């Protein structure tokens, strides 16, 4: 336990950062400033969890209570590394906790990946969640030209993307999606969505609840090829040790036995299928897929059996990765900040006063709740180090505020965010919804300063 009050900067206002703030202020002795480059807090809860998963997104109600603590401040629209450096934060705080996540996509590494119509799931998710930096023109152009889509990956994000592409707008109208997203989806001409997994259904990482939802959509028939469900010895052994996989295979087997209902859309769950090339002249026209199998060591290998799936949209959903932050060490092989017990390491040595939590610490693993325990562990290391932390030169809150003001940074404080929050609820009420997300940064900044949106 620290024997003096600490001032701590947290970089990233997602679940990990907010959980870290909660742990630091539990005894009321310490104060925390949470920085985020976006005008709104909550990170992937706001911009990564599918808007139609209301129960998961409701965790924001728990997270926002942390901002009620009198020694917790929110400083949104501040990008560490651009508006203020890591070294400058050390001048103002006893310690820094980096919780800025891992929000970039992993690449497939195949020819044609950069064709128009090939997009990252991270970008598509950001678009339908209303992220201010989502590449709106790129996404909407891709959707406008698509009759069929291939989603590469069999995790929950891939399932979320597939579900959103296959749902009708009435099935999404209760969500907080921006109105332009719903309008674009209403114009969608997509009739077929292919969900591709390199391995078999036993090895998929989606959860049964998310998978089952795909078979319950109003206008989409699930399609599963019977031979994709045939198990080799290794798959049977893996199935015996995994209850979730058993439930998943049961759902897929039920789908394969269904008679098609003749709905206007189809979801094709395809396994033992890896994309080897995305083809097209100026934009995506199809995906070359190779049939796969497991070798004697359990690794995936191609069988040489090739087919081309006609599609105009490819969504890459094969994982998230962290990115470097100026002034902070980075492990480019693991795409994380190197650390030990939450303490940042540079060349194997602990960096005084620097800590990490969440995905930038451990990689993109676990559920939202995982971050609470993870953040608490990093905070425990910070508090254990408190006696050895040098006092900052300018510890008063007014000092960092003055620095940012001098640089013309339009900081969104907690009252500013609360004004955006109210405006989103008011906008939602116009459409008969609890909330509609404001996606435009300039609009959000105007609202935060008391200027009503046009």
N, C-alpha and C positions, 0 to 999 in steps of 0.2 A: 504494500500500500504506500502511495506517495505521501511524504511528510510535508508537502507544500502544494499549494494550488497550482495547477498546470494550465497553460493555454495550448490547445492542440488544434492544428489544422487538419481537416480531413478532405482529401481530394477525390470527389465522386460522391454524389448524393443518391446513389442507389441503395438497395437493401443493406449491403455490407457496410457502407459508410454510415448509414443511419443507425444500424445495430451497433457499430463501434461508438457512435456518439452516445447512444443509450447506455452502453457499458461504462463509458468514461464519466458520465454525469450521474450515475446511480447513487453516489453518496453525497452529491451536491457540492463537492469540493472543487471540481474542475470546470473549465469553460471550453467550448468547442465552436469553431467556425467551419461549416461544411461548404466547400466550394464545388460548383458544377459549371461546366461550360455551357449548359443549356439553361433557359430561363425557368425551367420547371424541375422539381426534384422527382425522386422515385425510380430513376434509371429504367432497368428492364421491366419493372412492374408496370410502368406507364408505357414504355416503348418496345417491349419485347414479348410480354404475355399477350396472347391473342385476345382481342377485345370481346369476343363472345364467351370467354372463360371468366365469367363474372366472379365466381367464387375464389379463384386464384388472385385475380386483380384486387379483390377486396382487402388484401393484406395491406394496401396503402392506408387503410383506416388505422391500423396499428402503427404503421411507420410515421404517419403525420402527427401522432400524439407525442412523438419525441421532440418535435418542434415546439411543443407547449412548454418545454423546460426553459426556465428563464436564462440559463447560461448556454443555450444552443442557438447559434445564428445560422441563417442560410444566406449564402452569397452566390446567387445564380448569375449566369451569363458571364462568368469569369473563367477564362481558359488558362490553367496553369501551364507554363511553358511559353505562353504568348503574352498574356496580360500581366503576369507576374511569374518570376522564375522560382525554381525550387530553392535556390540560394537565398532569395529575398524572403521566402516564407520562413526560413530558419532565423532571419532577423526579427521576426514578429511572433514566433511560436516556440514553445519548448520542444515540441515534437510534431512530426507530420505522419499521418496515416494515409497511404495511397490505396484507394478502393475504386479505381476508375474502370475496372472491368475488362472485358475482352469482347468487344463488339464488332470486330472485323471478321469477314468470312475466310474460310480456307478455300483454296483453289482445287480444281479437279486435275489440272495439269495435262489436259488433252487438247488435240488440235480443234480449232473452231470455238474455243471457249470465249473468245472476245467478240464473236459475231453479235450484231444487234439482235436483241431478243434473248440473249443469254444473260441472266441476272443473278445476283446473290440473294439468297433467302434473307440475309440481314437487311438488304435494301428493300425488298418487298415487304417484310414485316415492319420496317421503319415507316414505309409509306402508309400501310393500312392502319398503323397506330398513331399517325400524325406527328412523326418526328420532324422537327424543323429542318433537318439536314437531309432528309430523304430525297433521292434523285427523282422528283415527281415526273418530269418530262420523259425520262428514260423508262420508268415503270409504266406509265400510261400509254406510251407509244408501243411498248412490248405487248401489253394486254390488248390494245386495239387491233393488233394484227394476228391474234392467236385464235385458232379453232381447237388446237390440242396443246397440252402442256406436259412436259416431263419434269418431275420433281425428283432430284437425285438425293437420296438419303432416306433412312428409315428411323429417324429419331422423332421426338415430339414436335420439334420445329417443322420438320418436313410434313408431318401429319397436320399441323396447324395450317400451313400454307395450302395443302391439298384441300382441306375442309373449306377454307375461305374461298378458294377458287371455284369450288363445286356448290357452294351454298347459294340460295336465292337471296335477293336483297331483303324480302320480308323476314328471313331467318336471321338477318344481321341488323335490322333496323332498330333494335332495342339497345344496341351497343353505343359506345362513345366515339365510333369512327368518324373522322371528318366527313362532311357532306359530299365533298368532291370524290372521296373514295367510294362511297355508296353509289354515287351517280355513275362512276366509271364501271363499277361491278354490275350495275343494272344494264349497261350497254354490252356486257361481255358476250362473246360468241363462242366461248370455250364449251365444247361438248364432252371432251375426253381429257382426263388427267391421269398420267402414268406415274406411279410411285415406285421408284427403282431402288432395290437393295442388292449390294454386291454379294451378300451371303444369303443364307436361308432365313425363313421366318423365325427360327429358334434364336437367331443371333440379333434380331432387330432390337433396338433400344427404346422404341415407343412403349408407353404404358397402355394397359388394356382399356382403360376408360377412354383415352384419346382415340385409340384404334376403333373401338366400338361405335363411337360417334359417326365415323365415316359411313357406317351402314344404316344410319338413321336419318339421313338427309332427305328432304322432301322430293327433290328432283334428280337424285343421283343413285344409280345402281352400282353396288360394289361388284367387281369382277375379279375372280382369282382363278388362275390356271391350276388344275388338279395336280399336274406334275411338279409344280413349285412346292407342294406340300409333302412330297415324298422325302423321307428322311434317310440319310445314310447313318452308319454306325456312330460316327462322331456327333451328329446332330441329335440322335436318340439319347446319347449319354449326356449331352448338354441339356436336353429337355428334362431329363430325370432330375436334374439339380436346380431347376429354375421354375418356380411356380408361376411367375409372370409369363414366361414363355409358353407354359402349358395353356394358360388362359388365352394368350394371343393366338396360338395355333388353333384352339377351339373356335375362336371367333372367325378366323380365316377359313376353317373347314366348313363352318356354317354358311359363309358367303359362297364358297365354291359349289355348294349344293343347292343354292337358291335358283329358282327359275327367274330369268330377267323380267322385271316389271314393266319394261318399256319406257322408263323415265328418259327425259331428254339429255341427261348427262350420265357419264359413266366414270367410275374411279377404278382404275386397273392397278391392283397391288401386285407388283412383279418382283420376284426374288431370283437369286442366282443370275443377276443381270447387272453388268457394269457398262457404263458408257465408255466407248473408246474414241469417239470422234463426234463432234457436232458439225453438221454439214449445212451448206447453204452458199449462195452467191454473195448477196449483200446483207442477208440476215438469216436467222435460223430457219431451216426448212425440215430438219430431221435430226435424229440422234442415232448413231450407229451403236448397237448394243451387242455385247458378246456374252454368251452363256458361260457361267462359271461353275466351278466345283471346288471342293477342298482337297488339297494334296495330303500326303501321309503325315505332314507336320501340322495340319490344320490351317494352313495358309490358303488364300484364294488364288486360284489359277484359272486362266482362260481355257475353254474347250475348243476354240476355233469355230464354234457355231455362231454365226453372225446374222443379225437382222437390222433393218432400219425402221425406226419408229417415226412416222411422219408427225412433226410438231413444229410450231412456230414460236414456242416459248420454252425456255429451259430455266429451271430454278435450282441453283446449286445450294444444297443444304447438307453439307458434310462437316459442319463444325464451326466453332468460333475460335478466334485467336486474339491474343493481346498484342498491343503495339508499344513501341518505346515512347518514353516521355523524356524530353530534354532535361539533362541534369540527374537522371536516375539510371542506375545500371539495368541491363536487360539481358535475359537469356534468350537469344534468337532461336535456339533449337527447340526450346519448350514454350516460347512465346509468353513468358512470365517474367516478373521481377524476381531475381534470385533472393532467397530468404531462408532463414532458419528460425523456427519458433516465432514467425511473424516479423523478425528483425531483418531489415534489408542488408544484403551482403554485396560488397564490392571487392572483387578479386579474392573472395573467400573470407574477408574480414567484415565484421559488423560495422555498418554506417551509423554513427551516433545520432539518435533522434529520428530515425526513419524506419517506418513499419509498413506492412502491407496486410491486406485482408481481401477475401473474396476471390474472384476469378483471376485477377492479376497476380494473386499469390499462388493459387493452386491449379489454375487452368479451369476451363469451362465444365465443371462437374458439380453434381449435386442439385438439390432443389432450393427454392428460396429460403426455406427454413435452415438449410445447411449453413447459410451465411451467418446466422446468429451465433452459433457455437464457434465458428471460425473467427468471427470478429472479436468475440469475447476472449478467445485465446491470444490473439495478437495484442489486445488491450492489456491483458494480464502481463505480457512481456514488457509493454511500455511502462506500466505502473511499477514493475519490479526494477526498471532501470531509472526511475525518477530521480533518485539521489545523484546520479551521475550525469544528468542532462544539464548542459550549460544554459544559463538564463538568456533569453533573447534580448537583443539590444532595445527593441521597441515593442514591449509586450501589450501596450494598451490597444483596445479595439479601434480607437480613433486613428491610430497610426496606419494600419493597413487600409482603412477606409480612405484616408487622405491620399495614400499612394495611388490607389485605384482611381480616385476622383481626378488626381493630377494627370493621369494618363487617359482620361476621357472614357473610362470603362463604364458602361451603363449597367451597374450592378442591380440585380433584382433581389431585393431583400425579402424577408418573410412576409411583411404586409403587401409587397408587390406581387409575390406568388399568390397570396390569398385573394388579391383582386383578380388575377387570372383565373383562379379556381372558381370564384363566383361568376365571372363572365362566361365560363364554360357551362356552368349549370344553367345560366340564363339562356344561352344559345341552345342548349339541349331542350329546354322547355318549349322553345319555338317549334321544335320538331316532335314534341311529345315524348322526349327521352329524358333520363336523369342528367345526361351530360353529353355535349359534343365537343370534341377536342379542338382547340385552336392549334393550327399547325404552323402558322407563319410567324417567324421570329419577330419581325418588325411590329406586327399586330400585338404580339404578347408583350413586347417592351412598352408599347404605347399604353396598353391596359395597365401594366404594372406602375406606370407613372400617373394614372388617373385619367387617361384619355380614352373615351369609349371607342370601340372599333367602329369603322364605317359600316 
